[in-house]
Amino acid sequence: MGTFSIWHWLIVLLIVVMVFGTKKLKNIGADLGGAVKGFKDGVKDGGASADDKTMPPAGQVSGTADASKTTIDVEAKQKS
């Protein structure tokens, strides 16, 4: 009773596939893999030296003359 045999795991796998379907499980696997890759890239970038800070942070426009061409001004409106 303490351990599960291979038959128990196969039955659980069969039930999971029947409930979620193979396409949904494939999408979950791809999303999980992308999240792990993004985490690894973030950890690698977090250990970068202070000399690599020449680029502005994401989402901010540097002080160049083309800044007005790349900036988008939007106004939020409330639904009535």
C-alpha positions in Angstrom: 0.0 0.0 0.0 3.0 2.3 0.4 4.1 2.5 -3.2 2.2 2.7 -6.5 2.9 0.2 -9.3 3.3 1.1 -12.9 -0.3 0.2 -13.5 -1.5 2.8 -11.1 0.5 5.5 -12.9 -0.7 4.4 -16.3 -4.4 4.6 -15.2 -3.8 8.1 -13.8 -2.1 9.1 -17.1 -5.0 7.7 -19.1 -7.5 9.6 -17.0 -5.6 12.9 -17.3 -5.4 12.5 -21.1 -9.1 11.8 -21.2 -10.0 14.8 -19.1 -7.6 17.4 -20.7 -6.9 16.0 -24.2 -3.6 15.7 -25.9 -3.7 19.2 -27.5 -4.3 20.9 -24.2 -1.5 18.9 -22.5 0.9 19.8 -25.4 0.1 23.5 -25.0 0.7 23.3 -21.2 4.0 21.6 -21.9 5.0 24.3 -24.4 4.0 27.1 -22.0 5.9 25.5 -19.1 9.0 25.2 -21.3 8.8 28.8 -22.4 8.5 29.9 -18.7 11.5 27.9 -17.7 13.5 29.4 -20.7 12.4 32.9 -19.7 13.4 32.3 -16.1 16.9 31.0 -17.2 17.4 34.1 -19.4 16.3 36.4 -16.6 18.8 34.8 -14.2 21.5 35.0 -16.8 20.8 38.7 -17.5 20.5 39.5 -13.7 24.1 38.4 -13.2 25.4 40.8 -15.9 28.0 43.4 -15.0 27.3 47.1 -14.4 29.1 47.9 -17.7 26.2 46.4 -19.7 23.8 49.1 -18.6 24.3 51.3 -21.7 20.8 50.3 -23.1 17.7 51.9 -21.6 15.3 49.6 -19.7 12.6 47.9 -21.8 9.6 50.2 -22.3 11.5 53.4 -22.0 12.6 55.6 -24.9 16.1 56.9 -24.9 16.8 60.6 -25.3 17.3 60.6 -29.1 15.8 62.9 -31.7 13.5 60.0 -32.9 11.9 59.7 -29.5 8.8 61.6 -30.7 8.3 59.2 -33.6 8.4 56.1 -31.4 6.2 57.5 -28.5 2.5 56.8 -28.6 0.2 59.0 -26.6 -3.0 57.2 -25.5 -5.9 58.1 -23.3 -7.9 55.6 -21.3 -11.7 55.9 -21.5 -14.2 54.4 -19.1 -17.1 52.3 -20.3 -20.5 53.7 -19.5 
